[in-house]
Amino acid sequence: MTVSWHTHPSADQASLVHMWLHLSDLGPLRFHTAPDASLELTLDQPHDSYDMDEYGQVIVGPAPDNFLMGRFVGQPIRAVHRIIDHRIETEIGLRLELDHGEVRILNLGDELVITDTALPDALEAALR
């Protein structure tokens, strides 16, 4: 698994830009937020880190040890379910069922969010 983070000296923490799952049969699958609020998936090799001058930098590398997806490494994906935000009728993410749990990967307000817990009630009600 490879990730890219946007960092800026004025930000308290880095924000996730991309995640690549390295799948044995397909190769690296990149997850990214798309401008139409959907989740974009592309078979693509991780790119290099780059500097954005006054806008900070994007750092690409292996996922940190505490990265949520790390506990699922090596587990087969048993099922994939689409997550649709019915307020905008757009597929904004996926729920992956794995051997030892499940995880949701979402585009929430142009932020790549990976979670295994419930979202706020109002947002959960909008998703199906």
N, C-alpha and C positions, 0 to 999 in steps of 0.2 A: 504494500500500500504506500502510495506517495501522496503528499498534500502540498498545496501552496497557500501561503499566508500573506496577507497584506499587512505591513507594519508601517507605522508612522510615529515619529517622536512625540506627537501630541496625544496619541491614543494610549489608553490604559492597557489594552490587550490587542493582540493581532486578530484579524478576522479571516475566516476560512474563505478562500477564493475557489479552489478546485480540490477535488479528491479523485485519485485514480485507484480503482480496484484492479489489481493484476489478476485476471481470471485465467485459469489454466487452459481453457479451450479457445478463448478469444483474444487474450492479450490485455493491455491496459484500457480500461473503460473509464473515461473522464466524466465526472459529474460537475455541472456548472449551472449557474442561474442564467436564464435567458431573458431578454428584454420584455417578452410578453407574459412574464410571471410564471412560465413553465420551468420545468427542470430539463436541462439539455444533457443528453448522453451521447458521447462520441468515442469511437475507438481511436485512440490517439496516444502517442508517447508523451510522457511528461516533458515539459519544456524546461529551459534553464531559468534560474533566478534572474530578475532584472530590476534596475533602478528606475524610479519614476520622478527623479529630481525632488522638487518641493512636495510632491504628493506621496513620498515614502518609497517603499520598495516591496517587491513580491519575492518571497523566499520559498524555494521549492526543495523538498527533500523527503526523507522517510517520515512517516507519521510518528509523533512522540509516543512514548510508552503509555501515557494515560489517555490516548485517543480512543474514543468509544468503539470504533470499528475494529480496533486491535484485538478485542476479546473474541471476535468472530473469524479471525484469520485461520484458514485451513478448513473451515466448515463449508459444506456444500450449501448453495442456495436452494431451498426446497420449493419455494413459491415466491412469486412477485405479484404484488397487488398495486394497482394505480391508486393514487390519492388525488381526488378532484375537489377543488374549491368550488362549490356550487354557486357561490355569490358571483363568480366571474366565469363559470363554466370552463375552467382551465385545469388541465392536469398539472398539479404543482409538485408532485413527488411520487415516491414509491415506498411501499412497505415490503421489506424483505423478510421472509421466514427462513430461519437457519436451524441447524440441529439443536442449538442451545439458546434459543430466544429469537427475538425479532427486533428490527431497527427500521426507523423511518428516515428517509433522506428527502428533504423538502426545500423548495424555494419559498422563503417567507420574507416578503418585502425586499427582494433582491439580496437576501442573505442565504447562504448555503447552511442549512441546519440539519444536524444528524442527532437523532434522539431515540431513546428506548423508553421514554416516559411520556405521560399524557401532556398535551398542550393545554393552555388556558381554555376553560369551558366554552367561551364564546367562539374560539377558533375551532375547537373540536366539533362543535355543532355545525360549522360551515363545511366541514370535510366529510367526504364519503368514500 
